[in-house]
Amino acid sequence: MVDLLIDDHNELREMVRRVAVERVSERADDIDRLGEYPHDMFELLRELELFTLPFDKKYGGIGSILGACIAIEELGRICYNTAYLLVVQWVPFGAILAGGSAYQQDKYLPGLADGSLRGAFSTTESQSGSDVSGIRTRAIPVDGGYKISGEKIWCTNSSVADFIVVAARVAGISGRGAINFFIVDRETKGFSIGSPEKKMGARGIPSCPLYFDEAFVPTDAMLGEPGKGFQIVMEAFNISRPIIGARGVGLSQGAIDHALAFVKNRQAFGEDIANFQGVRWMLADMHIQTEAARGLVYKAAAAADAGVTGKALAKQAAVAKCHASDTAMKVATDAVQLFGAAGISGDYPINRYFRDAKVLQIVEGTQQVQRNIISRYLVDGY
């Protein structure tokens, strides 16, 4: 583990941790309580030039998935929503970097890099969820481009995005190659964004339905060649998937931090609560589980940075995401228990960690989907 954390990564951790404590912590509860997009936190991340962290130096990043995981972990330890701002910017960036033409990269990546553009990414539909092959949104070829019709749900960041990368089934192409991605600018005629969902957690970053009524996009809006772009983009997401696990590590560590501070300052039956053996064992288990999750996430991130791809990386990333998300839920649940009645009060932040952890078990591929990936690798050789 020590070998993975080279000096640059440790310096990054120290910087992000300091900023999270000094500038993010005072906003975290309000972002969650009000459920409003944190424009000030976006500007802070823009000021710190963190939007290209996992990408090549050409775009101002350090080209390190491990570095990106560290930043997500430290921000998520204080505020899940602020950490999420990085993720929702990285997903469309990664898609266009992997599958986009030179024209598309020149048009969108500089703006995503400096924060002058905001993007979103949309695959989910009401009838298919994690089943991408069940996508019904259609792209009909017409002169000069495509007309897109259909509906999407749970498109995170869409209400503030300048453009959205959308998955649609192209008419005339059969099999897996029928699903392709298109860049849809916000002002596209026939495209509209619905009202934000009322979510249990991750409240600060809006998730909205999308509606397409023969929305025309030009031919050069498609990512990659017809029938090939989807596979290219999804492979790019495998490389970045450890970042999702890092959100679980950050939530777990933040829950531990709050629980420790609480039990050290409470008494019962004439004793400090922190001296009760049962409490100490709970805290020890929370720490053990979080350290294990951190190790799995860092291992998967280091593998991605070392050039591991394909099935081997998919399995490692699934293990990291699944364990880290389940750990976040277990640790947050135990933290709420240690708070007692205060844990279910809106006056204490620990309930925020509990709600955000539950979201993480569902988004970016449910825990059941991750287990399917892992078991296919074990039983069928994937």
N, C-alpha and C positions, 0 to 999 in steps of 0.2 A: 504493500500500500504506500509506503514512504517513497518508493521509487517512482510512483505515479505522480506524486505531488512535487514537481520540480519548482524551482524558485519562482518562475513567472506565475504559476498557478497559486502558490501561496501568497504572492503579492496581490494577485487578483482577489483572492478570498478576503484578505485583510481590508482592501479598499471597499469591496461591496458590503462587507459586514459593517464597516464604519458608517457608510452612507445609509444602510438599512436602519441602523440604530438611531443615528442622528437626524435623519430626514424623512424616513419612511414610517417609522413606528408611530409617530404622532398622528398619522393620517389613516392607519390601517383600520381602526374600528369604524371611523366615519364612512370610509369607502364601502365597507360591508353593510353598515346600518342603512345608509341612504340608497345604496344600489345605483350610484351614479358613476359614470365613466370618469376615471381619475386623470383628467388632462394634465394636472400638475405633475403627476408621477410619470406620465409619458414624456413630458418635457425634461424631467430629471434624468431619465434613461437616455434621452437624446443628448443631453448635456454631457453625460458620461461616455457617450459614443459606444454603447453596448449593443446596439441593434445588429451588428454584423459579427459579433463575437465568435460564433462557430465557423465562420466562413473565411475565405482566403484573404490574405493581406491586401490584395487588389481592391477589396471593398472596405478596408479598414479593420478587419477582424484579425484573429490570431490563428484561425484555422484549427480550432481545438474543440471537439465535442466535450471532452473532460472539463475544459475551461468554462464552457457554456453550462454544464451541469453544476459546477461550483457556484456560478453566479445565480442560477435558479434556486439552488439550495439555500444560499444565504438570504436572498430576498424573500423566498417562501417561508423561511423561518420566522419572519416578521409579518409579511403580508402576501398571502397567496395571490391576490389580484395584481399587485405590482409585478410579481414574478411572471404572471400570466401575460402581461403586456409584451414581454420579450417573446414568449412562445408564439403568440398570434401574429407577430411580425416575422418571425423566423420561418413559419410554415409556408406562406406564399413566396418568400424569398428563396427558400430551398427548392420549391417546385419550379420556379422560373429559372433558377440557376442550373438545375439538372436537365430540364426538358425544353427550355425556351430557346428561341432563335437569337442571333446576335442583336437583331432589331428589338426584340422583346426585352432582352437583358439590358440593353442601353436605355430603353424607355423607362423601365420600372425599377431596376436594382439600385441605381444611385439614390433615388428618392426614398426607397425603403431603408437604405443604408444610413442616410442622414436624418431620417424621420420626417421629411417633407411629404412623404406619401405613407398611407396606411393601407394595408391589405387584409384580406380574409380568404378563407378556404372553405369550400362546401362540397361534401359528398352525401351527407345524411338525408334520407327521405323517410317519411312516416311509415311506409310499408316495409322498408328494408333494413334500417338501422345499420348494423355493422356489415350487412351483406351487400357489398358493393356491386356484386353481379346482378342484384335485383333493382338497380337504378332504372327509373322510368322516364326521367327528364330526357327529352329527345332534342337532338340537333339535326335539323333537316337541311341538307345541302341546297343552296340556291345560288343564283348568279352573284359572284363576288364574296360569298361567305356562307353563313348558316343562320337559320332561324331557330331559336331555342324556346321550347315550351315545356312547362312542368312546374313542380314545386319542390322546395327544399325546406328542411327544418333545422333548428339548432345551429345556425351559422354564426359562430362566435366572432365578434368584432365587426360584423357586417354593417351595423348602423352608423359606424364612424369611418368605415373603409372608403377609400377612393376607388377601389376595384376589388373584385372577388374572383378567385380561381374556382371554376365550377366544373364538376364532373357531369357529363351528359352522354347518352347513348346516341351514336351517329347512325342515322338511317342508311341502309345499304351495306353496312359492315356487320358480319356475323361473328359469333364467338366472343372471347374475352377482348379481342381488339376493338369491339364496338364501343367500349367506354373510353372517352377521351376528355381531356381538360381544355377549358376555354377561359380566357381572361375577359371578364365582363366589366366594363367601366360603369361606375355608379349611375351616370346620366344616360345610359343606354335606353332608348325608347322601347317600351314593352316590358321593362324590368322594374320591379318594385320590391321594397323591403318592408316587412310587417313589423308589428310592435314587439318590443323585447319580451322574452319569457320571464315569468316570476320564478326565480330559481332558489333552491335551498341554500346553495353555496356559490362561490365564484360570482358573486352578485355584481361586482364592479365592472365586469367585462360583459357587455350585452350579447345575448344569443337570440337571433331572430329568424323567422321564416322568410324565405325568398320566393318570389312569384315571377314566372316568365311567360309572357303571352306573345309568342312569335317575336322575341327579342332578337334583333339582327346584330350579329357580330361579323366582322370581316374575316376572310380566310386566314389572315396572319394573326388572328386571336387564338388559334389553336396552339397548344403546347406540343411540340414535336410533330412527327409525321402521323397521318391518320393510322390508327391501329397500333401505334408504338409508344406514343407519349405517356400513356397511363403507366405502363410497366417501368419506364425510366423514372418517373416521379415517385412511384411507390418504393422503388429501391432506394432512392434518396431519403425517403422517410424512415426506412429501416436504419439507415446510418445515424439519423438524428433521434431515434426513439428512446435511447437512454435518458434524454433530457426530460421525458415524461416521468420516468422513475425518480429523477432528481426532485421533482415537485413533492413526491411522497416523503423523501428524506427530509426536505425542508419543513414540511408540516409536522413530521414526527419530532424533529429536534425542537421546533418552536413549542410544541405541546409539552415536551419535557421541561423546557426552560420555565414555562409558566407554572407547571405543577410543582417544580422544585421551589420556586420563589414562594408559592402559596403555603406549602406544608412547613417550610422553615419559619414561617411567621404565624403559625396557628397552634393553639393548645387545646387539649381535651383530657379530662380525667386527671388534671394536674400534671400533664406531661406535654412536651413538645410533640406534635404529631409526627414530625420527622424522625423521632426516636422509636416509633412503633415498628416492630419487626415486619409486620404485614405490609406496612407502607413502604419500608425500605426494599422489600422483595419486589413489590410492584415497580418501583422506580428502577431497580436493577434489571428486571425483565424488559422494561421499556427501552432502556439503554442498549441492552444486548440486541434486541430486535432491530433497533435503529442502526446500530453499527453494522449488523449483517446486511441490511438493506443498502447502506452506504457502500459497502464493499462490492456488492453485486452491481450497483449502478456504475461505480468507478471502473470496474472490470469491463463492463460492456462498452463504456465510453472509451476506455483505452484501446479496446479491440477495434472500434470504429476509427480511431485516430491512427491505428497501425495499419489500416487498409483492409481489415477483415470485412467481407461483404456476404451477400447471399444468405443461404440457409443457416450457416453457422452464426452469423450476426443476428439473424431474425430470432433464433432460439435464445441467445444470450439476452437480447433486448427484451423479449417477452418475459423471461425469468425475472429480470431486473424490474420491469414495470409492474408485474403482477405482485411480486413480493413487497416492493416498496409501497405500493398503493394499499395492500392489505395491512402492512405494518402501520401506515399512517392512520388507518381506521382503528386498529387495535390500540395503538398508543394514545390516540385522541380520546377513545372511549375510556381507557383507564385514567387518563388525566381528568376527564370530567368526573369520574368516580372519586378521585382524590379531592376534588373541589367540593364534593358533597352537594348540598342544595345550591351553593354558589355557582356550581357548574352549569346549572340550567337557567341561570339568571342572565338577562341581557346586559347586566352591569359588569360582567366579567368576559374577557375575550376568549376564554377557552372554548366556549360553544361554537365560536367561529371556526376553530380548527376542526372540530367534530363535523360540522356541516360541509366544509371544504373537502375533507378527507372522503366523505361519502361520494361527492361528485367525482373525485379522482378514480374511484373504483368503477366508474361507468364510462367516462369519456376516453377518447383516444384508443378505443378497443377495450371492451369490457373485460373483467377478470376471467369470465368464461371463455371469451375469445382467446385470451393469452394462454389459458390452459389447453385449449384446442391446438394451438401452435406448438406448444411444448410437447404434448402427448403425441402429435403426429411425428415429430422428430424422433421421439423415443421408440414408438411402436412401428412406424412405417419407414423410418429413415428420412421422413419429410419428403 
